[in-house]
Amino acid sequence: MALGHAPHLFVGKDATEAVSGMSDWEDVTFSEKSVSRPEEGMIVVGYQVAALKGETRFAAVCTSVYRRKGHDDWSVVQHAQVATAT
């Protein structure tokens, strides 16, 4: 997982911990959505996100890759986000 804060690259348990406990946003908007299925059992999504909580604003472009482990059982294989100007 690639995130905008140090150490920027996270793997396994560290990736899960890097995003756990994040505060909930009051308003989230997704745009420029793209979904592709390069092969059976894999989905790649890309999108822009804008989020707001109080006076705090966040904007980023993101990609995520999901792999099917079983029927209706998908897991994130990769996620990257690059913060953009809000």
C-alpha positions as CSV (number, residue, x, y, z in Angstrom):
1,M,0.0,0.0,0.0
2,A,1.3,3.4,-0.9
3,L,0.1,6.3,1.3
4,G,0.9,10.0,1.6
5,H,2.5,9.7,5.0
6,A,5.8,8.2,6.2
7,P,7.1,5.6,5.7
8,H,4.8,5.8,2.5
9,L,5.0,2.1,1.6
10,F,3.3,-0.4,3.8
11,V,3.1,-4.2,3.6
12,G,0.8,-6.8,5.2
13,K,-0.1,-6.1,8.8
14,D,1.5,-2.7,8.6
15,A,-0.8,-1.7,5.8
16,T,-3.9,-2.7,7.8
17,E,-2.6,-0.8,10.8
18,A,-1.8,2.3,8.7
19,V,-5.5,2.8,7.8
20,S,-7.2,1.4,10.9
21,G,-8.5,3.9,13.4
22,M,-8.8,6.7,10.8
23,S,-11.6,9.1,11.6
24,D,-14.8,8.9,9.7
25,W,-15.3,11.7,7.1
26,E,-18.6,13.7,7.2
27,D,-18.8,13.9,3.4
28,V,-17.0,11.9,0.7
29,T,-17.4,12.3,-3.0
30,F,-16.0,9.9,-5.6
31,S,-15.4,11.0,-9.3
32,E,-13.5,10.0,-12.4
33,K,-14.3,6.4,-11.6
34,S,-12.7,3.6,-13.7
35,V,-13.2,-0.1,-13.3
36,S,-11.4,-2.8,-15.3
37,R,-11.2,-6.6,-15.2
38,P,-7.8,-7.5,-16.7
39,E,-8.4,-11.2,-16.0
40,E,-10.9,-13.5,-14.2
41,G,-10.9,-13.0,-10.5
42,M,-9.2,-9.5,-10.6
43,I,-10.7,-6.0,-10.5
44,V,-8.7,-2.8,-10.9
45,V,-10.4,0.5,-9.8
46,G,-9.3,4.0,-10.1
47,Y,-11.0,7.1,-8.8
48,Q,-10.7,10.6,-7.4
49,V,-11.9,11.2,-3.9
50,A,-12.7,14.4,-2.0
51,A,-13.5,14.2,1.7
52,L,-14.5,16.7,4.4
53,K,-14.6,16.6,8.2
54,G,-15.2,19.9,9.9
55,E,-12.5,22.3,8.5
56,T,-10.3,19.4,7.3
57,R,-10.4,18.7,3.6
58,F,-8.7,15.8,1.8
59,A,-8.4,15.1,-1.9
60,A,-6.6,12.3,-3.7
61,V,-6.4,10.1,-6.8
62,C,-6.4,6.4,-5.9
63,T,-6.1,2.9,-7.4
64,S,-6.9,-0.4,-5.9
65,V,-6.6,-4.0,-7.1
66,Y,-8.9,-6.6,-5.7
67,R,-8.5,-10.4,-6.0
68,R,-11.3,-12.9,-5.7
69,K,-10.6,-15.5,-3.0
70,G,-14.0,-17.3,-3.3
71,H,-17.6,-16.6,-4.2
72,D,-18.3,-13.0,-3.0
73,D,-15.0,-13.0,-1.1
74,W,-12.7,-10.3,-2.4
75,S,-9.5,-8.9,-0.8
76,V,-7.4,-5.8,-1.6
77,V,-4.1,-6.8,-3.1
78,Q,-2.8,-3.3,-3.7
79,H,-3.9,0.3,-2.9
80,A,-2.2,3.6,-3.7
81,Q,-3.3,7.1,-3.1
82,V,-1.7,10.4,-4.1
83,A,-2.9,13.5,-2.4
84,T,-4.0,16.4,-4.6
85,A,-4.8,20.0,-4.0
86,T,-8.1,20.5,-2.3
